[in-house]
């Protein structure tokens, strides 16, 4: 009996689905309106493009997980106010220990009708845009997990009535992401949960 009270008596593997549309909305909040440029030796920042839109979906390239379709407006003197599209094929990596999702590999594909524009855009993307995207798409899950863990345990401190006369209490000791699986329209996130819990039956109604 004492061993049961000392150890976790609940272990769950819980799949969580996150639609690419949800991630796309998050990226749009982070990227749309962003101007991307470079600071020169005098400290003056020269902006090259502005992000007008961002769409996310499964990549058609076999070595990549996602494709980010960026709609950009050029801000340079040579290509002033030109609207172009840039596809960024992305491979995702997941560090289970650090609980961090990030971009590990990428490939760029210009979508303008000008060969010169495409090559200029890809050069710019390799030096500036990709760095911005990689930073924006890096997601540290640990603070979010800790926040949810605290909320759950705050509720479990006091008994919760799960059904008439039946009360639940306990504590979630471990909550972590074990695996990230990119699908056709969503990310499947596998959560590992270990906890101990008690059901206290205070009344039996026949």
C-alpha positions in Angstrom: 0.0 0.0 0.0 2.8 2.5 0.9 4.6 1.7 -2.4 1.4 2.5 -4.3 1.1 5.9 -2.5 4.8 6.7 -3.2 4.8 6.0 -6.9 2.9 7.3 -9.9 -0.1 5.1 -10.4 -1.3 6.8 -13.6 0.8 6.7 -16.9 -0.7 8.0 -20.1 0.5 8.5 -23.7 -1.8 11.2 -25.0 -1.9 12.2 -28.7 -2.6 15.9 -29.4 -3.5 17.2 -32.8 -2.6 20.7 -33.9 -3.8 21.8 -37.3 -1.4 23.6 -39.7 -4.1 26.4 -39.9 -3.5 27.0 -36.2 0.3 27.2 -36.7 -0.2 29.4 -39.8 -2.2 31.9 -37.8 0.6 32.0 -35.2 3.2 32.6 -37.9 1.1 35.3 -39.6 1.0 37.1 -36.2 4.8 36.9 -35.9 5.8 37.5 -39.6 3.2 39.7 -41.4 4.3 43.3 -41.5 7.9 42.3 -40.5 10.6 44.2 -42.5 13.8 42.3 -43.1 17.1 44.1 -43.6 20.7 44.4 -42.6 22.6 46.9 -40.4 25.7 48.4 -42.1 28.9 49.4 -40.4 27.5 52.9 -39.5 24.5 51.3 -37.7 22.0 52.2 -40.4 19.5 49.5 -41.1 18.6 48.9 -44.8 15.4 46.9 -45.2 15.1 44.7 -48.3 11.6 43.1 -48.1 8.4 43.3 -46.1 6.4 40.2 -45.3 2.8 40.5 -46.6 1.5 37.0 -46.0 2.5 33.6 -44.8 0.8 30.2 -45.6 1.8 26.9 -44.1 1.2 23.4 -45.4 2.8 19.9 -45.8 5.8 20.0 -48.1 5.6 18.1 -51.4 9.4 17.6 -51.2 10.2 14.1 -49.8 13.0 15.3 -47.6 11.0 18.1 -45.9 8.0 18.3 -43.5 6.5 21.7 -44.2 6.4 24.4 -46.8 6.1 28.0 -45.8 4.8 30.2 -48.7 5.9 33.8 -48.1 4.4 36.7 -50.0 7.0 39.5 -50.0 7.2 43.1 -51.1 10.6 44.3 -52.1 11.9 47.6 -50.7 15.1 48.0 -52.6 15.7 50.8 -55.1 16.2 48.3 -58.0 13.0 46.2 -57.2 10.8 48.8 -55.5 7.3 47.5 -54.4 7.5 44.3 -56.4 5.4 41.5 -54.9 7.0 38.1 -55.1 6.5 34.7 -53.5 9.2 32.6 -51.8 8.6 28.9 -50.9 10.7 27.7 -47.9 10.7 23.9 -47.6 11.4 23.1 -44.0 12.5 20.0 -42.1 11.6 20.0 -38.4 13.7 18.7 -35.6 12.7 18.0 -32.0 15.0 17.9 -29.0 13.2 15.8 -26.4 15.6 16.7 -23.6 15.3 20.5 -24.1 11.6 20.2 -25.3 12.4 22.5 -28.3 11.0 22.3 -31.9 13.1 24.0 -34.5 14.1 24.1 -38.2 17.0 21.8 -38.9 17.1 22.0 -42.7 15.6 24.1 -45.5 15.4 24.6 -49.2 14.3 27.8 -51.0 12.3 28.1 -54.2 11.6 31.5 -55.8 8.2 32.0 -57.4 8.7 35.1 -59.5 8.8 35.0 -63.3 12.2 36.7 -63.4 15.3 34.5 -63.2 17.3 37.4 -61.9 14.7 38.2 -59.3 14.6 34.6 -58.2 18.3 34.4 -57.8 18.5 37.7 -56.0 15.7 36.7 -53.7 17.3 33.4 -52.9 20.6 35.1 -52.1 18.7 37.5 -49.8 16.7 34.7 -48.2 19.8 32.6 -47.5 21.5 35.5 -45.7 18.6 37.2 -44.0 15.1 35.8 -44.4 16.0 32.2 -43.4 17.6 33.4 -40.1 14.4 35.4 -39.3 12.2 32.4 -40.1 14.3 30.0 -38.1 14.1 32.3 -35.1 10.3 32.8 -35.5 9.7 29.1 -35.9 11.8 27.9 -33.0 9.4 26.9 -30.2 10.5 26.2 -26.6 7.7 24.0 -25.3 9.0 23.8 -21.7 7.5 27.1 -20.4 4.1 26.3 -21.9 4.2 22.8 -20.4 5.2 24.1 -16.9 2.4 26.6 -17.1 -0.2 23.9 -17.9 1.3 21.6 -15.3 0.9 24.2 -12.6 -2.7 24.9 -13.6 -3.6 21.2 -13.5 -2.0 20.6 -10.1 -3.6 23.7 -8.6 -6.9 22.2 -9.4 -5.9 18.7 -8.1 -4.7 20.1 -4.7 -8.3 20.1 -3.6 -10.7 17.3 -4.3 -12.8 17.7 -7.5 -16.2 16.1 -7.7 -16.1 13.9 -10.8 -19.6 12.5 -10.3 -22.2 12.7 -7.6 -20.4 11.4 -4.4 -17.2 10.6 -6.3 -14.1 12.9 -5.8 -10.8 13.0 -7.5 -7.4 14.3 -6.2 -3.8 13.8 -7.0 -0.8 15.4 -8.7 0.7 15.3 -12.2 4.5 14.8 -11.7 5.6 14.6 -15.4 4.2 16.1 -18.5 6.4 16.2 -21.6 6.4 15.9 -25.4 7.8 12.5 -26.5 7.5 12.8 -30.3 6.4 15.2 -33.0 4.9 13.6 -36.2 4.1 15.9 -39.2 1.0 14.8 -41.0 -0.8 15.9 -44.2 -2.8 18.6 -42.5 -1.7 18.7 -38.9 1.1 18.0 -36.4 0.6 15.0 -34.1 2.2 15.6 -30.7 2.6 12.7 -28.4 2.5 13.6 -24.7 3.8 11.4 -21.9 2.1 11.9 -18.6 2.8 10.3 -15.2 0.8 11.1 -12.1 -0.7 9.8 -9.0 -4.4 10.1 -8.3 -7.0 9.0 -5.9 -10.8 8.5 -6.2 -12.6 9.0 -3.0 -16.1 7.6 -2.9 -18.1 9.4 -0.3 -21.6 8.4 -1.3 -23.1 5.6 -3.3 -26.5 6.3 -4.8 -28.5 3.3 -6.0 
